[in-house]
Amino acid sequence: GSKESIYLKRAMLGWKATEWLTLEGGRMKNPLYTTPMMWDGDWSVSGLTEKVNFKYKDIEFFGNFGQWANYKIDAGYTNYSNNTVDATTKTSAILATQVGFKTPLLNDNTSGKAAVTFYSYDHPKVRGNYVPGLWNDSFKSSQYGQDHLNVIEIPAEVDYFMPQYNLGARLYGEYVINTDAEGRAYAAGAAYTDRSDDNAWLIGVVLASSKDLKSFEGNKLKAGDWSLNAWYQEVGIWATDPGLGDSDFFDSRTNMKGVVLKAQYNLEDNVAFNLSAGHGSRLNAMYGTPATIGQDLANINLKKYDLIQLDATYKF
């Protein structure tokens, strides 16, 4: 007589309509070419996705287009500025458009990849999306802030494989800017004084053992393979959607900067060990570090953040 719920990581249907077009619907793996600064690798997306892939000479072009349910804003969403409550449940949507390419560089052991992604939000006009004063040291936690987000993301990488050492090297990076950051700051009741608060950026390097360039590009580690990944990132307070980024490092927060080092060793093809270490700190001392309800450290306004993490993964 009682209602029960089940959590589904993924449940989707796909149709390869043509050689270059694939259609998917349901709850699926995030199809975007991106980095952990923008999207946590654990996130699934729910809705519709269209994938385009075709090749012209040696250049591979791709496109990913998503219409996804973003967040359910539960009944009881509180506006802390006047203590009113929105009594209805609403769902917002995120619309993503990505175009990119991958091409050989210099020789058969070098490749480059880059893309441009635009995100826009279709969200309900609920009370409490922004609260004046929320972003300073006095706040404890917040719900998702979705107003005034028109985000451009540009990820890119160069991969180089050294066959004599069975070793691959990758230099990668990403730049993100919210073109409506001033409106976002104004809606939050904050002064838009530092233009750098509207952007985020990341630069990193990967070294990994691999049998060839294709395996290295696909991050396919086999038994006995290892990898090292190090990156530095800065995320301005108005740059991205709080909650989408990697939840392990910097707790998916904006207004954070820091460095991460991750090491992996594969004992078997399907058994991997990871050791990760990260240090982060507040980027702009004028503001706090906005978090979303449900994040690991949602009730703490961070000034610095240190994490050491050991993972053992068995895939079956």
ABEGO torsion letter per residue (X at the ends): XBBBBBBBABBBBBBBABAABBBBBEBBBBABBBBAAABBAABBBBEBBBBBBBBBEABBBBBBBBBBBABBBBBGBBBAAAGBBBABBBBBBBBBBBBBBBBBBGBAABBBBBBBBBBBBBBBBBBGABBBGAABAABABBBBBABGBBBBBBBBBBBBBBAAAGBBBBBBBBBBBBAAAAAAAAAAGBBBABAAAABBBBBBBBBBBBABAAAAAAGBBBBGBBBBBBBBBBBBAAABBBGABBAABGGGBBGBBEBBBBBBBBABAABBBBBBBBBBBBABAABBBBBBBGBAAAABBBABBBBBBBBBBBBX
